[in-house]
């Protein structure tokens, strides 16, 4: 998964009509739990959705922009607008359901 930063944010938003951002931290257990799930989904949906991760400790401006209060926070973005969110860990199927809705 590509790293989303304050520096590349505009470019990624502009070039990905369907985007998923996972706000995470290295020290976050639930973030580590869902990382392999989102890695798999980034491969399965590579032609339809771009999935990126954003380290909250390194990108405070993006955390403020998205009003991150807890992690992991996963934002589903369609054409630059937040379409849906998921706070906390979940299983693969819960993410697949949200991706399928994003793609409608």
C-alpha positions as CSV (number, residue, x, y, z in Angstrom):
1,X,0.0,0.0,0.0
2,X,1.2,3.4,-0.9
3,X,1.9,6.0,1.9
4,X,-0.3,9.1,1.9
5,X,1.4,12.2,3.2
6,X,0.8,15.9,3.4
7,X,3.0,16.3,0.4
8,X,1.4,13.8,-2.0
9,X,-2.2,14.2,-0.8
10,X,-3.5,16.5,-3.6
11,X,-2.0,14.3,-6.3
12,X,-3.4,11.1,-4.9
13,X,-6.9,12.6,-4.4
14,X,-6.9,14.0,-7.9
15,X,-5.8,10.8,-9.6
16,X,-7.9,8.3,-7.7
17,X,-11.7,8.5,-8.2
18,X,-12.2,5.7,-5.7
19,X,-9.9,6.0,-2.8
20,X,-9.6,4.3,0.6
21,X,-7.4,6.0,3.3
22,X,-6.5,4.1,6.4
23,X,-5.3,6.4,9.2
24,X,-3.0,4.4,11.4
25,X,0.1,4.4,13.7
26,X,2.9,1.9,14.1
27,X,2.0,1.4,17.8
28,X,-1.7,0.7,17.1
29,X,-2.6,-3.0,17.5
30,X,-6.0,-2.9,15.7
31,X,-4.2,-1.0,12.8
32,X,-1.8,-3.9,12.5
33,X,-4.7,-6.4,12.5
34,X,-6.4,-4.8,9.5
35,X,-3.3,-4.1,7.5
36,X,-3.1,-7.5,5.8
37,X,-6.8,-7.3,5.0
38,X,-6.4,-4.0,3.3
39,X,-3.2,-5.2,1.6
40,X,-5.2,-8.1,0.1
41,X,-8.0,-5.9,-1.0
42,X,-5.7,-3.4,-2.6
43,X,-4.5,-6.2,-4.9
44,X,-8.0,-7.6,-5.5
45,X,-9.5,-4.2,-6.3
46,X,-6.4,-2.7,-7.8
47,X,-8.2,-1.7,-11.1
48,X,-11.1,-0.1,-9.2
49,X,-9.9,1.4,-5.9
50,X,-6.7,2.8,-4.6
51,X,-6.0,2.0,-1.0
52,X,-3.4,4.0,0.9
53,X,-2.3,4.4,4.5
54,X,-1.6,7.6,6.4
55,X,0.6,7.6,9.6
56,X,-1.2,9.9,12.0
57,X,2.0,10.7,13.9
58,X,3.7,11.9,10.7
59,X,0.8,13.7,9.1
60,X,-1.0,15.8,11.7
61,X,-2.5,18.2,9.0
62,X,-4.3,15.3,7.3
63,X,-5.6,14.1,10.7
64,X,-7.0,17.5,11.4
65,X,-8.5,17.7,7.9
66,X,-10.4,14.4,8.5
67,X,-11.0,15.0,12.2
68,X,-9.3,11.8,13.3
69,X,-10.3,11.0,16.9
70,X,-9.3,7.3,17.0
71,X,-7.5,4.8,14.9
72,X,-7.7,2.9,12.8
73,X,-10.0,5.1,10.9
74,X,-10.8,4.1,7.3
75,X,-12.3,6.6,4.9
76,X,-13.9,5.6,1.7
77,X,-13.7,8.5,-0.8
78,X,-15.6,8.8,-4.1
79,X,-14.6,11.6,-6.5
80,X,-12.8,13.5,-3.7
81,X,-15.7,13.4,-1.3
82,X,-16.0,11.2,1.8
83,X,-18.6,8.5,1.0
84,X,-18.3,6.3,4.1
85,X,-16.1,5.6,7.1
86,X,-15.2,2.7,9.3
87,X,-13.7,3.2,12.8
88,X,-11.8,0.4,14.4
89,X,-10.9,-3.1,13.2
90,X,-13.1,-5.4,11.2
91,X,-13.1,-8.5,9.1
92,X,-12.5,-8.7,5.4
93,X,-16.2,-9.0,4.6
94,X,-17.0,-5.7,6.4
95,X,-14.5,-3.9,4.2
96,X,-15.7,-5.7,1.0
97,X,-19.3,-4.6,1.7
98,X,-18.2,-0.9,1.9
99,X,-16.0,-1.2,-1.2
100,X,-18.8,-2.7,-3.2
101,X,-21.1,0.2,-2.2
102,X,-18.3,2.7,-3.1
103,X,-18.1,1.2,-6.6
104,X,-21.9,1.4,-7.3
